[in-house]
């Protein structure tokens, strides 16, 4: 199992719109083969900061199966307008 950790900095004032866009976009990623689960969190001290945790069967499920699909293009169309900066994404695995 691979854990994707994506950190989003959202333009102040757009937090609720970003959250709504994420709720609309989540089924796009969930439809990807190899997707296991997703959870979006929001900073308490920094409410414009969001962290998305997605569990994948493999790294390729994310990098190829999702990132190289039309679903990813639509995902970015929905949530991208609210980014204050490019997301920071990393992949980890349990030890």
C-alpha positions as a LaTeX table, in Angstrom:
\begin{tabular}{lrrr}
\hline
Residue & $x$ (\AA) & $y$ (\AA) & $z$ (\AA) \\
\hline
Unk1 & 0.00 & 0.00 & 0.00 \\
Unk2 & 1.20 & 3.51 & $-0.88$ \\
Unk3 & 0.08 & 6.62 & 0.96 \\
Unk4 & $-0.08$ & 9.83 & $-1.06$ \\
Unk5 & 0.21 & 12.97 & 1.03 \\
Unk6 & $-0.82$ & 16.14 & $-0.79$ \\
Unk7 & $-0.55$ & 19.51 & 0.94 \\
Unk8 & $-2.66$ & 22.36 & $-0.40$ \\
Unk9 & $-2.35$ & 26.04 & 0.37 \\
Unk10 & $-5.67$ & 27.66 & $-0.53$ \\
Unk11 & $-6.20$ & 31.34 & $-1.23$ \\
Unk12 & $-7.59$ & 32.92 & 1.97 \\
Unk13 & $-11.34$ & 33.39 & 1.66 \\
Unk14 & $-11.70$ & 30.46 & $-0.76$ \\
Unk15 & $-11.55$ & 27.67 & 1.83 \\
Unk16 & $-15.25$ & 26.76 & 1.74 \\
Unk17 & $-15.35$ & 26.84 & $-2.06$ \\
Unk18 & $-12.25$ & 24.61 & $-2.16$ \\
Unk19 & $-13.87$ & 22.14 & 0.26 \\
Unk20 & $-17.02$ & 22.04 & $-1.89$ \\
Unk21 & $-14.95$ & 21.54 & $-5.05$ \\
Unk22 & $-13.06$ & 18.69 & $-3.37$ \\
Unk23 & $-16.33$ & 16.98 & $-2.43$ \\
Unk24 & $-17.40$ & 17.23 & $-6.08$ \\
Unk25 & $-14.00$ & 16.02 & $-7.35$ \\
Unk26 & $-13.47$ & 13.11 & $-4.94$ \\
Unk27 & $-15.50$ & 10.58 & $-7.00$ \\
Unk28 & $-13.10$ & 11.19 & $-9.90$ \\
Unk29 & $-10.13$ & 9.89 & $-7.95$ \\
Unk30 & $-12.20$ & 7.19 & $-6.25$ \\
Unk31 & $-13.10$ & 5.74 & $-9.66$ \\
Unk32 & $-9.44$ & 4.92 & $-10.34$ \\
Unk33 & $-8.36$ & 1.28 & $-10.24$ \\
Unk34 & $-6.06$ & 0.80 & $-7.27$ \\
Unk35 & $-7.70$ & 3.54 & $-5.18$ \\
Unk36 & $-8.39$ & 2.47 & $-1.58$ \\
Unk37 & $-9.48$ & 5.52 & 0.42 \\
Unk38 & $-9.16$ & 9.29 & 0.71 \\
Unk39 & $-9.40$ & 11.74 & 3.56 \\
Unk40 & $-9.07$ & 15.52 & 3.37 \\
Unk41 & $-8.12$ & 17.43 & 6.50 \\
Unk42 & $-8.05$ & 21.15 & 7.22 \\
Unk43 & $-5.64$ & 23.02 & 9.48 \\
Unk44 & $-7.03$ & 24.35 & 12.73 \\
Unk45 & $-4.33$ & 26.97 & 13.33 \\
Unk46 & $-3.93$ & 27.53 & 9.57 \\
Unk47 & $-7.43$ & 27.17 & 8.04 \\
Unk48 & $-6.13$ & 27.83 & 4.52 \\
Unk49 & $-3.97$ & 24.69 & 4.74 \\
Unk50 & $-5.40$ & 21.34 & 3.70 \\
Unk51 & $-3.83$ & 17.88 & 3.65 \\
Unk52 & $-5.19$ & 15.08 & 1.48 \\
Unk53 & $-4.31$ & 11.49 & 2.36 \\
Unk54 & $-5.00$ & 8.89 & $-0.33$ \\
Unk55 & $-4.26$ & 5.19 & $-0.03$ \\
Unk56 & $-3.35$ & 3.44 & $-3.28$ \\
Unk57 & $-2.60$ & $-0.20$ & $-4.03$ \\
Unk58 & 0.57 & 0.87 & $-5.90$ \\
Unk59 & 2.44 & 4.04 & $-6.82$ \\
Unk60 & 1.52 & 3.47 & $-10.46$ \\
Unk61 & $-2.20$ & 3.47 & $-9.59$ \\
Unk62 & $-1.71$ & 7.14 & $-8.76$ \\
Unk63 & 1.04 & 8.24 & $-11.15$ \\
Unk64 & $-0.26$ & 6.40 & $-14.21$ \\
Unk65 & $-3.82$ & 5.29 & $-13.52$ \\
Unk66 & $-5.03$ & 8.63 & $-12.18$ \\
Unk67 & $-2.50$ & 11.27 & $-13.22$ \\
Unk68 & $-2.51$ & 10.18 & $-16.87$ \\
Unk69 & $-6.32$ & 10.04 & $-17.09$ \\
Unk70 & $-8.99$ & 12.51 & $-18.11$ \\
Unk71 & $-10.27$ & 12.29 & $-14.53$ \\
Unk72 & $-7.11$ & 14.05 & $-13.32$ \\
Unk73 & $-7.64$ & 16.89 & $-15.81$ \\
Unk74 & $-11.18$ & 17.38 & $-14.51$ \\
Unk75 & $-9.94$ & 17.08 & $-10.86$ \\
Unk76 & $-7.52$ & 19.96 & $-11.42$ \\
Unk77 & $-10.19$ & 22.03 & $-13.19$ \\
Unk78 & $-12.39$ & 21.72 & $-10.11$ \\
Unk79 & $-9.90$ & 22.28 & $-7.27$ \\
Unk80 & $-7.03$ & 24.10 & $-9.01$ \\
Unk81 & $-8.58$ & 27.59 & $-9.11$ \\
Unk82 & $-8.38$ & 27.77 & $-5.31$ \\
Unk83 & $-4.65$ & 27.04 & $-4.99$ \\
Unk84 & $-2.52$ & 29.82 & $-3.51$ \\
Unk85 & 0.57 & 27.79 & $-4.52$ \\
Unk86 & 1.37 & 24.52 & $-6.24$ \\
Unk87 & 0.46 & 21.50 & $-4.11$ \\
Unk88 & 3.27 & 19.55 & $-2.45$ \\
Unk89 & 2.84 & 15.81 & $-3.05$ \\
Unk90 & 4.83 & 12.90 & $-1.68$ \\
Unk91 & 4.36 & 9.16 & $-1.53$ \\
Unk92 & 5.17 & 7.01 & 1.46 \\
Unk93 & 4.94 & 3.38 & 2.41 \\
Unk94 & 4.55 & 1.68 & 5.75 \\
Unk95 & 7.63 & 0.21 & 7.39 \\
\hline
\end{tabular}
